[in-house]
Amino acid sequence: MGLSDAHSIEDLRRLARRRLPRGVFDFFDGGAEDETTLRANRESFERIGLRPRLLVDVQQPDLSTTILDGPAAAPIVIAPTGAIGAGWPNADVAIARVAARLGIPYTLSTTATNTIEEVARHAGGRLWFQLYVLRDAAFVQKLLRRAAGAGFEGLVVTVDLAVGGKRERDLRNRFTVPLRPNWRTVLDFASHPAWCWQMLRHGQPRFENLAGFEGAADPRAAIAAKVAQNLDASFDWAALQRLRDAWHGRLLVKGVSRGEDATRLASLGVDGVWVSNHGGRQLDGAIASADALPEVVEVLAGRVPVLVDSGVRRGVDIVKALALGAQAVAIGRATLYGAAAGGEAGAERALAILTEELRRAMQLCGTPRVADIGAELLQAGMTRQCA
């Protein structure tokens, strides 16, 4: 199977699994502990039933919309995904380029393998920077200055990561960043020669934006462990207010699952509330994002735009999320599987699949415009069931 034969995100996932060493694939694909939340994210979307409208002119569906007061060609945002250069060299730039061509926002992870400046220079478009809050306040301020200087319009603060989750696939595979060969991983790497040749040719993936963190001269030197050990578990509402005051662009808060928190965020003056459980990679047993979404939407009552991620794999999932009240969905693994399977062309294929499925789902639902997608499409009582 080649990229042109991939007709779903699951097809791209299989291509990525075939191409990557097991440890690398499991790092991208896996969740925390028993992966209960990872599975629940998909199951929650699958439970939602739709009630299509009939006899509506849907010959030319319009996917364009507004995301955080800016134009977007589709109600999609690229979510931050870290260490993706382990799947394909310069994958951050590759996905960002595709997002810019399509006309949707792209979010660069703190733990990206391309720099803030490289992504701005080589991709452009609507760029957001995702921040892991570290105890080194001076280093955090340096990241913010770099993002602002490179023209990033939005800052996405991840607040559901006081400590790193326990991802047992990574422990069993002895997966580390940087990649450290041992008797098990050497055999794994050697059995995937195309991937291995790329890594040898381009070098180890590095957390480029963390160069110099905690005095490390080499950004490869145990940075992953340093980040996990230096997450600021004391970050609280007062600290978020200071960050809101310091950042003059749009501010989104990612990792929300409770209505009361969403209400307080709105009063603090954030520009977007991002419902997320980190793709099931941190707290296992956390509520599925699609189940958390209705409560957040209800309490905000349109005061602040709401985004949602975790579990979006189909265009019809986007329709369901919008019907539940989200302004847009954020996708992480979908484009990551594409990039891991085929670089920039693979990421482009992932977004082509999702947008075509979205177009088809809108037609079949009788909704010619994104604005036509509302709660009336949902099975009776569905918003209460999800909440």
KAWOKA-V91207 format. One record per residue. RES is the residue in three letters. OMEGA is omega in whole degrees, 0 to 359 (999 if undefined). NEAR is the number of other ideal C-beta (glycine too) atoms within 10 Angstrom. D_FIRST is the distance of its C-alpha to the first C-alpha in Angstrom with 1 decimal. Layout:
res=(RES:RES)
omega=(OMEGA:OMEGA)
near=(NEAR:NEAR)
d_first=(D_FIRST:D_FIRST)
This chain:
res=(MET:GLY:LEU:SER:ASP:ALA:HIS:SER:ILE:GLU:ASP:LEU:ARG:ARG:LEU:ALA:ARG:ARG:ARG:LEU:PRO:ARG:GLY:VAL:PHE:ASP:PHE:PHE:ASP:GLY:GLY:ALA:GLU:ASP:GLU:THR:THR:LEU:ARG:ALA:ASN:ARG:GLU:SER:PHE:GLU:ARG:ILE:GLY:LEU:ARG:PRO:ARG:LEU:LEU:VAL:ASP:VAL:GLN:GLN:PRO:ASP:LEU:SER:THR:THR:ILE:LEU:ASP:GLY:PRO:ALA:ALA:ALA:PRO:ILE:VAL:ILE:ALA:PRO:THR:GLY:ALA:ILE:GLY:ALA:GLY:TRP:PRO:ASN:ALA:ASP:VAL:ALA:ILE:ALA:ARG:VAL:ALA:ALA:ARG:LEU:GLY:ILE:PRO:TYR:THR:LEU:SER:THR:THR:ALA:THR:ASN:THR:ILE:GLU:GLU:VAL:ALA:ARG:HIS:ALA:GLY:GLY:ARG:LEU:TRP:PHE:GLN:LEU:TYR:VAL:LEU:ARG:ASP:ALA:ALA:PHE:VAL:GLN:LYS:LEU:LEU:ARG:ARG:ALA:ALA:GLY:ALA:GLY:PHE:GLU:GLY:LEU:VAL:VAL:THR:VAL:ASP:LEU:ALA:VAL:GLY:GLY:LYS:ARG:GLU:ARG:ASP:LEU:ARG:ASN:ARG:PHE:THR:VAL:PRO:LEU:ARG:PRO:ASN:TRP:ARG:THR:VAL:LEU:ASP:PHE:ALA:SER:HIS:PRO:ALA:TRP:CYS:TRP:GLN:MET:LEU:ARG:HIS:GLY:GLN:PRO:ARG:PHE:GLU:ASN:LEU:ALA:GLY:PHE:GLU:GLY:ALA:ALA:ASP:PRO:ARG:ALA:ALA:ILE:ALA:ALA:LYS:VAL:ALA:GLN:ASN:LEU:ASP:ALA:SER:PHE:ASP:TRP:ALA:ALA:LEU:GLN:ARG:LEU:ARG:ASP:ALA:TRP:HIS:GLY:ARG:LEU:LEU:VAL:LYS:GLY:VAL:SER:ARG:GLY:GLU:ASP:ALA:THR:ARG:LEU:ALA:SER:LEU:GLY:VAL:ASP:GLY:VAL:TRP:VAL:SER:ASN:HIS:GLY:GLY:ARG:GLN:LEU:ASP:GLY:ALA:ILE:ALA:SER:ALA:ASP:ALA:LEU:PRO:GLU:VAL:VAL:GLU:VAL:LEU:ALA:GLY:ARG:VAL:PRO:VAL:LEU:VAL:ASP:SER:GLY:VAL:ARG:ARG:GLY:VAL:ASP:ILE:VAL:LYS:ALA:LEU:ALA:LEU:GLY:ALA:GLN:ALA:VAL:ALA:ILE:GLY:ARG:ALA:THR:LEU:TYR:GLY:ALA:ALA:ALA:GLY:GLY:GLU:ALA:GLY:ALA:GLU:ARG:ALA:LEU:ALA:ILE:LEU:THR:GLU:GLU:LEU:ARG:ARG:ALA:MET:GLN:LEU:CYS:GLY:THR:PRO:ARG:VAL:ALA:ASP:ILE:GLY:ALA:GLU:LEU:LEU:GLN:ALA:GLY:MET:THR:ARG:GLN:CYS:ALA)
omega=(173:182:182:178:180:183:179:175:177:175:178:176:179:177:178:180:180:186:188:167:185:183:180:180:182:177:179:192:193:176:183:171:182:179:178:181:176:179:183:179:177:184:182:176:183:179:187:178:180:177:185:170:181:171:176:177:181:183:182:180:182:183:186:184:175:176:183:175:177:181:176:182:179:182:185:171:173:180:178:175:186:173:188:173:174:178:180:181:178:182:180:179:182:181:180:178:180:178:180:179:181:180:178:180:177:180:180:180:170:183:176:178:165:183:174:185:178:181:179:184:188:182:183:183:179:187:173:178:178:184:162:183:182:180:179:186:180:179:177:179:177:178:180:179:179:180:179:181:180:176:177:186:186:174:179:182:178:186:181:185:175:173:179:177:179:181:191:174:181:179:180:180:184:182:177:170:7:179:183:183:167:187:181:184:178:178:179:180:185:180:177:191:181:177:182:179:178:181:179:182:186:180:181:172:181:171:192:182:180:176:180:180:181:174:181:180:182:182:176:194:173:182:181:178:180:179:181:182:187:171:184:180:178:183:186:184:179:179:177:177:178:178:177:181:185:184:187:175:178:180:175:178:187:178:185:176:183:179:182:177:179:178:180:177:179:180:178:176:177:182:179:175:187:178:186:167:176:178:181:186:185:180:176:187:175:179:176:185:179:177:180:188:186:180:180:179:183:184:180:174:175:182:183:177:181:172:178:174:176:174:181:181:184:174:180:174:179:176:181:180:179:177:177:174:178:174:180:172:173:182:179:184:184:179:177:176:180:180:179:179:186:176:183:179:178:176:178:178:179:181:176:178:183:182:177:177:178:179:181:181:177:179:182:177:182:181:185:179:177:180:180:182:183:185:180:176:187:173:184:178:187:181:179:179:181:179:999)
near=(12:10:18:9:8:23:13:15:24:14:19:29:23:15:22:24:17:11:19:25:24:20:20:27:25:18:23:23:19:19:24:24:16:11:17:16:27:22:14:23:27:18:12:23:24:15:15:22:12:17:13:12:14:5:6:13:8:18:7:9:18:15:21:12:19:14:21:20:9:12:11:22:16:23:23:29:30:27:29:25:24:23:23:28:25:25:27:29:18:21:27:30:22:26:32:29:20:26:27:18:15:20:16:26:26:26:28:30:23:22:20:29:26:26:20:23:15:19:27:21:13:15:21:15:19:23:23:25:29:23:21:23:21:21:14:15:12:7:15:18:12:14:20:19:11:16:25:17:11:17:14:23:16:23:26:28:22:21:21:17:20:13:11:16:20:13:21:16:17:16:9:13:20:13:24:15:24:17:17:11:11:10:8:13:19:12:12:22:20:11:11:18:9:8:20:15:10:16:19:10:8:12:11:15:26:21:25:20:27:22:14:13:20:16:7:15:7:11:19:18:13:15:23:18:12:17:20:13:13:16:17:16:11:9:18:10:12:8:15:19:12:11:20:18:9:14:17:10:15:19:22:26:25:24:21:26:20:14:17:10:17:24:17:14:25:15:9:14:11:22:17:24:28:30:31:27:29:22:23:27:21:23:21:20:12:23:20:24:32:28:23:24:26:22:21:28:23:14:17:18:10:9:12:21:20:22:28:30:27:30:27:28:22:21:22:20:27:28:24:30:28:25:22:27:21:27:23:27:28:29:25:25:24:26:30:27:30:34:30:28:28:23:19:19:16:27:30:22:26:29:23:15:22:25:18:13:20:25:17:14:21:24:16:14:22:16:24:17:14:22:11:18:24:12:13:10:22:19:13:10:8:20:19:10:15:21:16)
d_first=(0.0:3.8:6.9:7.9:5.7:7.1:10.4:12.3:13.3:12.4:8.7:9.5:11.7:9.3:7.4:11.0:12.2:10.2:11.4:14.9:17.8:18.9:22.0:20.4:17.8:20.7:22.9:20.7:19.8:23.1:26.5:30.1:31.7:30.7:28.2:30.3:30.1:26.4:25.9:28.8:27.3:24.6:27.1:29.7:27.5:26.6:30.3:31.2:32.0:32.4:35.0:34.0:36.7:37.2:38.3:37.4:36.5:32.9:32.0:31.5:30.5:31.4:29.3:31.6:33.9:36.0:35.1:38.2:40.2:37.6:35.4:31.7:29.3:27.9:29.2:26.8:27.6:25.4:26.7:27.6:25.3:26.8:25.7:22.3:22.8:21.9:18.3:18.3:21.6:23.5:21.1:24.2:25.0:21.5:21.4:25.1:24.5:22.0:24.6:27.4:25.7:25.0:28.5:28.2:29.8:28.2:29.6:29.8:30.3:33.3:31.1:28.8:27.9:29.0:32.6:34.1:35.4:32.1:30.3:33.3:33.5:29.9:28.7:31.7:31.6:32.8:32.7:33.8:34.4:34.0:36.8:37.2:41.0:42.2:45.8:46.3:47.5:48.1:44.5:43.3:45.7:44.3:40.8:42.2:44.1:41.1:39.0:41.9:42.5:39.0:39.2:37.2:38.5:37.8:38.2:36.3:38.3:36.5:39.3:37.6:37.3:40.8:39.2:35.7:34.0:33.5:29.8:29.9:26.3:27.3:30.6:29.1:26.6:29.5:27.4:29.6:29.5:30.1:27.9:30.3:29.4:30.9:30.4:27.6:25.7:26.1:24.2:21.5:21.2:21.5:18.5:16.3:17.6:15.6:16.8:20.1:20.7:20.2:22.7:25.1:24.9:25.4:27.5:27.6:26.9:30.2:31.7:33.1:35.2:37.0:38.4:42.0:41.7:44.5:45.6:42.4:42.4:38.9:36.2:34.2:37.2:36.7:36.2:33.9:36.7:39.3:37.7:37.4:41.1:42.3:41.1:44.2:44.8:48.1:46.5:48.2:49.3:51.9:49.4:47.0:49.9:50.6:47.0:47.3:50.4:49.0:45.8:46.7:43.3:41.5:41.2:38.7:39.0:35.8:35.9:38.3:38.5:42.2:44.2:47.2:45.2:43.8:47.4:48.7:45.9:46.9:50.5:49.6:48.2:44.4:42.4:39.4:38.8:35.3:34.7:32.5:32.3:30.2:27.0:28.7:28.9:32.7:35.0:33.5:35.3:35.4:35.3:32.1:32.0:31.9:34.9:36.8:36.2:38.9:41.7:41.0:40.8:44.0:46.1:45.1:45.8:44.3:46.2:43.1:39.5:37.1:33.5:31.3:28.2:26.6:24.1:23.0:19.4:19.9:21.9:24.3:25.1:26.4:28.6:29.9:30.7:32.6:34.4:35.5:37.0:34.6:34.7:31.1:28.3:27.0:23.4:22.6:19.6:17.5:17.7:17.8:14.3:13.1:15.3:14.4:10.6:11.7:15.5:17.3:14.5:12.6:16.0:16.6:13.5:14.7:18.1:17.2:15.6:18.8:21.2:20.0:20.2:23.6:24.8:24.0:25.6:28.6:29.0:28.8:31.3:33.7:33.6:33.5:34.1:33.2:36.9:36.9:34.8:37.4:38.6:39.6:36.0:36.0:37.0:40.7:41.5:38.0:39.1:41.7:39.3:36.9:39.9)
